[in-house]
Amino acid sequence: MTPEHDTTTTTTKARKARKAGWRTGGTGSRGGLTGAVAAEWTKLWGVRSTWVCLVATAALLIAYTVIAGVSARSAPDSGTALPTAPLDNVATGAVFMGQFAVLALAAMVIATEYATGGIRTTLQWVPIRHRMLLSKSLVLFPVLFVTGLLLTPLALAAAVASLGAAADPVTAGAVVGRTLAVGGYLGAVGVIVIGIGTALRSVAGTVTVGFLVLLVLPMTLQTLSVEFLARTADYLPGPAGMTLMGIAESDAYGTTGAVALLCFWALAANAVGYGVLRTRDA
């Protein structure tokens, strides 16, 4: 065997070994998408920032319901009518307070890897770009969904306690529906931000753009006198989430439409992120 042939054979075998390792994700039988998800799960819970963000989500959400409840209870004395529906206070707290800790967590899941250079290792183990991106969403969405499921009853209890006798009656069916809606919205926010972070590759940029898209842009458009722009705001992720949770001022498309819109924005953000991921080196 000539040296050239030996070198070629060795190179071919190395390439095949690398491809096999990539297909399995370096984890044997738990490779492919399963291995990628397992790796993302380990990374998510291996840093303290995850716990900090989740605790911050709980603190912000509960704090909002308490402040809103106390304000509403004292409203009769001031002559100002404030919302006394505990479930509405919980959902409003998720939009105006809790979702921003979720935004920070989602930004760190993807953008921090670019800041630290850890994305190179991630892509070496999972070089198939769409698989890597999908695995992050498959881990983050259920975590945030369950977070919403757990926090909503706690925030509701705080809202009822702070409202006292002024609290409107709450039914079991309404609690279940609102709990699922809050969990679904927080999960959708996480997936949308994953796409934004993949495209921008910056924690600060991701948090800024996410904040603008979720809150600032819709509120700005809704204050304009141009009816077309005001109506356009209803179809952005934030207002879609408010419709899903039953606190939107206008119900242009209902719960089903809200779910469809959130899915659309999640897919659109990740499509843009995937396009950048394919065309730019880590």
C-alpha positions as CSV (number, residue, x, y, z in Angstrom):
1,M,0.0,0.0,0.0
2,T,1.4,3.4,-1.0
3,P,1.7,6.2,1.5
4,E,-0.7,8.3,-0.5
5,H,-3.3,5.5,-0.4
6,D,-2.8,5.0,3.3
7,T,-3.3,8.7,4.0
8,T,-6.4,8.8,1.9
9,T,-7.9,5.7,3.6
10,T,-7.1,7.2,7.1
11,T,-8.7,10.5,6.2
12,T,-11.8,8.7,4.8
13,K,-12.2,6.7,8.0
14,A,-11.8,9.8,10.1
15,R,-14.5,11.6,8.2
16,K,-16.8,8.6,8.6
17,A,-16.1,8.5,12.3
18,R,-16.8,12.2,12.7
19,K,-20.1,11.9,10.8
20,A,-21.1,8.9,12.9
21,G,-20.3,10.8,16.0
22,W,-22.2,13.9,14.8
23,R,-25.3,11.8,14.0
24,T,-25.3,10.3,17.5
25,G,-24.4,13.6,19.1
26,G,-21.5,11.9,20.8
27,T,-23.8,10.0,23.2
28,G,-24.2,6.6,21.7
29,S,-27.8,5.4,21.6
30,R,-29.0,8.7,23.0
31,G,-27.8,10.6,20.0
32,G,-29.5,12.7,17.4
33,L,-32.2,15.1,18.6
34,T,-32.5,13.2,21.9
35,G,-28.8,13.7,22.6
36,A,-29.0,17.4,21.7
37,V,-32.0,17.9,24.0
38,A,-30.2,16.1,26.8
39,A,-27.2,18.3,26.4
40,E,-29.3,21.5,26.4
41,W,-31.2,20.3,29.5
42,T,-27.9,19.8,31.3
43,K,-26.6,23.2,30.2
44,L,-29.8,24.9,31.3
45,W,-29.8,23.6,34.8
46,G,-26.0,23.7,35.2
47,V,-25.9,27.5,35.7
48,R,-27.2,29.6,38.5
49,S,-28.6,32.2,36.1
50,T,-31.5,29.9,35.2
51,W,-32.6,29.7,38.8
52,V,-32.1,33.5,39.2
53,C,-34.3,34.2,36.3
54,L,-37.1,31.8,37.4
55,V,-37.1,33.2,40.9
56,A,-37.2,36.7,39.4
57,T,-40.2,35.7,37.3
58,A,-42.0,34.5,40.4
59,A,-41.1,37.6,42.4
60,L,-42.1,40.1,39.7
61,L,-45.4,38.3,39.0
62,I,-46.4,38.0,42.6
63,A,-45.2,41.6,43.4
64,Y,-47.4,43.0,40.6
65,T,-50.5,41.2,41.8
66,V,-50.0,42.4,45.4
67,I,-49.4,46.0,44.3
68,A,-52.4,45.9,41.9
69,G,-54.6,44.3,44.6
70,V,-53.7,46.8,47.3
71,S,-54.3,49.7,44.9
72,A,-57.6,48.3,43.8
73,R,-58.8,47.8,47.3
74,S,-58.0,51.4,48.2
75,A,-59.5,52.7,45.0
76,P,-63.0,53.4,46.5
77,D,-61.4,55.9,48.9
78,S,-59.7,57.7,46.0
79,G,-62.7,57.6,43.6
80,T,-60.7,55.7,41.0
81,A,-62.0,52.3,39.8
82,L,-59.2,49.7,39.3
83,P,-59.5,46.1,38.2
84,T,-60.7,43.8,40.9
85,A,-60.5,40.5,39.0
86,P,-57.6,38.4,40.5
87,L,-57.1,36.4,37.3
88,D,-56.8,39.6,35.2
89,N,-54.2,41.0,37.6
90,V,-52.2,37.8,37.3
91,A,-52.2,37.8,33.5
92,T,-51.4,41.5,33.4
93,G,-48.5,40.9,35.7
94,A,-47.2,38.2,33.4
95,V,-47.2,40.7,30.5
96,F,-45.8,43.8,32.2
97,M,-43.4,42.2,34.7
98,G,-42.9,38.4,34.6
99,Q,-42.2,38.0,30.9
100,F,-39.1,40.1,31.1
101,A,-37.3,37.7,33.4
102,V,-38.3,35.0,31.0
103,L,-36.9,37.2,28.2
104,A,-33.6,37.5,30.0
105,L,-33.4,33.7,30.5
106,A,-34.1,32.9,26.9
107,A,-31.5,35.4,25.8
108,M,-28.9,33.8,28.0
109,V,-29.7,30.3,26.7
110,I,-28.6,31.2,23.2
111,A,-26.8,34.6,23.1
112,T,-24.5,33.8,26.1
113,E,-23.0,31.0,24.1
114,Y,-21.8,33.4,21.4
115,A,-20.5,35.8,24.1
116,T,-18.4,33.1,25.8
117,G,-17.5,31.2,22.6
118,G,-19.3,28.1,23.9
119,I,-21.3,28.0,20.7
120,R,-18.3,26.5,19.0
121,T,-18.4,23.5,21.3
122,T,-22.2,23.2,20.9
123,L,-21.9,23.1,17.1
124,Q,-19.1,20.6,17.2
125,W,-21.3,18.2,19.1
126,V,-24.4,19.1,17.2
127,P,-23.2,20.4,13.8
128,I,-26.7,20.1,12.2
129,R,-27.9,23.6,12.7
130,H,-31.6,23.1,12.8
131,R,-31.2,20.3,15.3
132,M,-29.2,22.5,17.6
133,L,-31.7,25.3,17.4
134,L,-34.7,23.0,17.8
135,S,-33.2,21.3,20.8
136,K,-33.0,24.7,22.7
137,S,-36.7,25.4,22.1
138,L,-37.7,21.8,23.0
139,V,-36.0,22.3,26.4
140,L,-37.0,25.9,27.1
141,F,-40.7,25.8,26.1
142,P,-41.7,23.0,28.6
143,V,-39.7,24.6,31.4
144,L,-41.3,27.9,30.9
145,F,-44.8,26.4,30.4
146,V,-44.5,24.5,33.7
147,T,-43.2,27.6,35.3
148,G,-46.4,29.4,34.3
149,L,-48.5,26.5,35.6
150,L,-46.8,26.6,39.0
151,L,-46.7,30.4,39.3
152,T,-50.2,31.2,38.3
153,P,-51.9,29.7,41.4
154,L,-49.3,31.3,43.7
155,A,-49.9,34.7,42.1
156,L,-53.6,34.2,42.1
157,A,-53.5,33.5,45.9
158,A,-51.5,36.7,46.4
159,A,-53.9,38.6,44.2
160,V,-57.0,37.4,46.2
161,A,-55.3,38.0,49.5
162,S,-54.3,41.6,48.5
163,L,-57.7,42.4,47.1
164,G,-59.5,41.1,50.1
165,A,-63.3,41.6,50.0
166,A,-63.0,43.6,46.8
167,A,-61.9,40.5,44.8
168,D,-64.3,39.3,42.1
169,P,-65.4,35.6,42.4
170,V,-63.1,33.1,40.7
171,T,-64.3,29.8,39.2
172,A,-62.2,26.6,38.9
173,G,-62.7,26.5,35.1
174,A,-61.4,30.1,34.7
175,V,-58.4,29.3,36.9
176,V,-57.5,26.3,34.7
177,G,-57.9,28.2,31.5
178,R,-55.9,31.2,32.6
179,T,-53.2,29.0,34.1
180,L,-52.7,27.2,30.7
181,A,-52.8,30.5,28.9
182,V,-50.1,32.0,31.1
183,G,-47.9,29.0,30.8
184,G,-48.4,28.9,27.0
185,Y,-47.5,32.6,26.6
186,L,-44.3,32.4,28.7
187,G,-43.2,29.4,26.7
188,A,-44.0,31.1,23.4
189,V,-41.9,34.2,24.6
190,G,-39.0,31.9,25.3
191,V,-39.1,30.3,21.8
192,I,-39.5,33.7,20.1
193,V,-36.5,35.0,21.9
194,I,-34.4,32.0,21.0
195,G,-34.9,32.9,17.4
196,I,-34.1,36.6,18.0
197,G,-30.9,35.7,20.0
198,T,-29.7,33.3,17.3
199,A,-30.0,36.1,14.7
200,L,-28.5,38.9,16.8
201,R,-25.8,36.8,18.8
202,S,-25.8,39.4,21.6
203,V,-27.4,39.2,25.0
204,A,-27.9,43.0,25.2
205,G,-29.2,43.2,21.6
206,T,-31.5,40.2,22.2
207,V,-33.0,41.7,25.4
208,T,-33.4,45.1,23.8
209,V,-35.1,43.8,20.6
210,G,-37.2,41.4,22.6
211,F,-38.4,44.2,24.9
212,L,-39.2,46.4,21.9
213,V,-41.1,43.7,20.1
214,L,-43.1,42.4,23.1
215,L,-44.1,45.7,24.7
216,V,-42.8,49.0,23.4
217,L,-43.7,48.6,19.7
218,P,-47.3,47.4,20.3
219,M,-47.9,50.2,22.9
220,T,-46.5,52.8,20.5
221,L,-48.5,51.7,17.5
222,Q,-51.7,51.5,19.6
223,T,-51.3,55.2,20.6
224,L,-51.1,56.4,17.0
225,S,-54.0,58.0,15.3
226,V,-53.5,55.9,12.1
227,E,-56.1,53.2,12.4
228,F,-54.2,50.7,10.2
229,L,-51.1,50.9,12.4
230,A,-53.1,50.7,15.6
231,R,-54.8,47.5,14.2
232,T,-51.5,46.1,13.2
233,A,-50.3,46.2,16.8
234,D,-53.0,43.6,17.7
235,Y,-51.1,41.0,15.6
236,L,-47.8,41.3,17.4
237,P,-46.7,38.7,20.0
238,G,-47.5,40.8,23.1
239,P,-51.1,41.6,22.2
240,A,-51.6,38.1,20.9
241,G,-50.5,36.9,24.4
242,M,-52.9,39.3,26.0
243,T,-55.7,38.0,23.9
244,L,-54.8,34.4,24.8
245,M,-54.9,35.3,28.5
246,G,-58.1,37.2,28.2
247,I,-56.9,40.7,29.0
248,A,-56.8,42.4,25.6
249,E,-58.8,45.5,25.1
250,S,-59.9,44.3,21.7
251,D,-60.6,40.7,20.7
252,A,-60.0,40.7,17.0
253,Y,-59.3,36.9,16.5
254,G,-60.1,35.0,19.7
255,T,-58.1,32.4,21.5
256,T,-57.5,30.2,18.5
257,G,-56.2,33.1,16.5
258,A,-53.9,34.1,19.4
259,V,-52.4,30.6,19.5
260,A,-51.9,30.7,15.8
261,L,-50.2,34.1,15.9
262,L,-47.8,33.1,18.7
263,C,-46.9,30.0,16.7
264,F,-46.3,32.1,13.6
265,W,-44.0,34.5,15.5
266,A,-42.1,31.7,17.1
267,L,-41.6,30.0,13.7
268,A,-40.7,33.3,12.0
269,A,-38.2,34.3,14.6
270,N,-36.5,30.9,14.5
271,A,-36.6,30.9,10.7
272,V,-34.6,34.1,10.6
273,G,-32.3,32.8,13.3
274,Y,-31.7,29.6,11.4
275,G,-30.9,31.6,8.2
276,V,-28.3,33.6,10.0
277,L,-26.9,30.4,11.7
278,R,-26.4,28.7,8.3
279,T,-24.7,31.6,6.6
280,R,-22.4,32.9,9.4
281,D,-19.7,31.0,11.2
282,A,-20.0,30.6,15.0
